[in-house]
């Protein structure tokens, strides 16, 4: 597991976040780190992320056919992570990093009546 993900987990534990929240954050950040490393062949760190990486990550999440709520949770985790990284001085400002906006859930079309209805 990435040392940075471990630091975030310890921070959340000290902040008395629920075990479920901590598990979700760690899982989301581990997924981001794995995606980043496989895409760039670099070790994951907040300072290595670029705005293009964030947009590509969102596109990749969408391509995984995840529910909108899951994608939005992962993007919210990313946003919180970047704020944390600035607070602990792993990032200066957010050097132009802006988390892509959440996506909207797509609702199904109208339901057709069958011959009995």
N, C-alpha and C positions, 0 to 999 in steps of 0.2 A: 504494500500500500504506500502511496506517495506520502512523504513526510509532511507536505502541506495539508493534505486531506486529514492526516492524523492531528495536526495542530488545530484545524477547524473543529474537529470532533471534540478535542479537549476544551476548546473555548466554549462550545455549546454545552458541554457537561457542566462547566463552571457557571454558565449562565442559567443553569437549571432548566434546560429545554427537555422536553419529554423524550424518552428513549426512541419513540417512533419517529420524531422529528430528526433526531441525531442520525438514526439509521437511514432515513430518506436523504438527508444532506450528504452523508458519506457516500451512499450509493450513487447519487447524482454526480457528485464530484469525481468519484472513481471512474464513472462512465465518461465524463468530460475529459479526464486525464488520459484515459485509454484512447479515446477518439483523437485527441490532440497528438499524442505520441505516434499513433499509427499514421496520421496524416502528415506530420512534419518530421518525423524521426528525431525529434528533440525531446528532452525531458520536460515534463509539464511544470510550468511556473506561471504565476500571474503576469509577470513582466514579459513573458514570451508571447502572450495573447495579443492579437491584432484585431482591429475592427473587422477585417475580412474573415478572420477565424470565427468570430462570433456569428457573423451572417451565415457562414458555411455550416457552422454547428446547428443553427436553427434549420437550415435546409435539410441537413442530414437527419435531424430528428423527425421532420415532416416525412421524409422519404422512408422512415422506419415504420410508417403506418401506425403511429401511436395515437392515442386519444388526445384531443385538444387539451384536456385538463392535465394530462401527464406532461405534454410538451410545455405547457405554461408553468407547471410546478418546477420543471428542470430549468426553465429560463429565470424563474424567481430565485431559485437556488443560486444560479450563476450571478444574478444581480447582487444578492446578499453576500456572496463570496467576494465579489469585486469591492464592495464597500468595506468588508472585513480586511481585505488585503491593503486597502488605503489606510485604514485605521492602525494596522500593525506595521505600516511603512514598508510593505512588500511592493507597493505601487506608489508612484508619485502622482497625485491627482488621480485620474484614471486614464491618463495620457490618451485621451480621445476615445476611450472604450465606452461604448453605449450598447447596452443589452438590447437586442431586437425586441420589438413589441410583441405582446402575446398574440396568439392566434385565436380566431373565433371557431367555435364548434359548428360543424356543418350539420344541419338538421336534414332528415330525410324529406323527400318530396311528399306530396299528398298520397294517402292510402286509397287504393282503388277498392271499390265495392265488388264483392263477388256476386254471382248470379242469384243467391238466396237473399242478399241484402237489398 
